[in-house]
Amino acid sequence: MSKYRTLYLWMIIPMVLMQLGIARDYWGDFTENTWAVHVHYWCATLWYAFLVVQPWLATHGRMELHRTNGMIGLFLAGGVAIGALSMMHRDLVYVQLATEDPVRFGPFTPDFFYGVAVVEILMVMLFSLAVVMAIVRRKQIEEHAWWLVSTVFIIMMPALGRGIQGVFIMAQADHWPDVEIFAANVLSQAIIIAVTLAFAWKYGKLKHPATWCAVAINLIAVAVFQIGSVSWIQVLLSSVIKG
């Protein structure tokens, strides 16, 4: 357990990255956000906070409370996953809007929003897998801990990506709608992968399946435009997800 005694401090890093990324997008137009957006934001925020508190409890003699909170965490994890899935319709709404008014959306083409929907579905699947594995391996402390740690990196992309895209857009505001954001996507994913690998190296988990899951989904996210341009994917998403 001593190996993880300061883990709670390290878990503040991904929480700060997530909050910095989403701050302007969420708080900048707070009153215009839909109820689904508020639910999604607060479920994700509470999950990140949960993964700061839990390691502290476990390594500071509060195991009973840690276990009780763990049961609450199951409810919270479900909220994160279901909340993310409930946002899928918004991606398809943006597909339609970007098709009708490409100048307004600039670099955010219909292909982009289709690709985001695919990546977010995969993220929810891997997030859910990691939570389930943490439950299955709950008696193996290192396994339990690392599967949970991996969840913050698996679902970080939308928040951090929006923040970095916002910076790139502001830097190129005079060139709208001909703004380049691919580099922003690459940078956001590179930051997440780098932090993931740094954590994995520190805790000796570079070869762990949870690390591979987190790295894999963030590598896939780099190709969001390419994924969204595949016609059968567009047809499938439009058929299943109704905006």
Secondary structure, DSSP 8 states (H G I E B T S, - for coil): -GGGTTHHHHTHHHHHHHHHHHHHHHHTTGGGS-HHHHHHHHHHHHHHHHHHHHHHHHHTT-HHHHHHHHHHHHHHHHHHHHHHHHTHHHHHHHHHHHHH-HHHHTT--HHHHHHHHHHHHHHHHHHHHHHHHHHHTTTSHHHHHHHHHHHHHHS-HHHHHHHHHHHHHHHTGGGTTS---HHHHHHHHHHHHHHHHHHHHHTT-TT-HHHHHHHHHHHHHHTHHHHHT-HHHHHHHHHH---
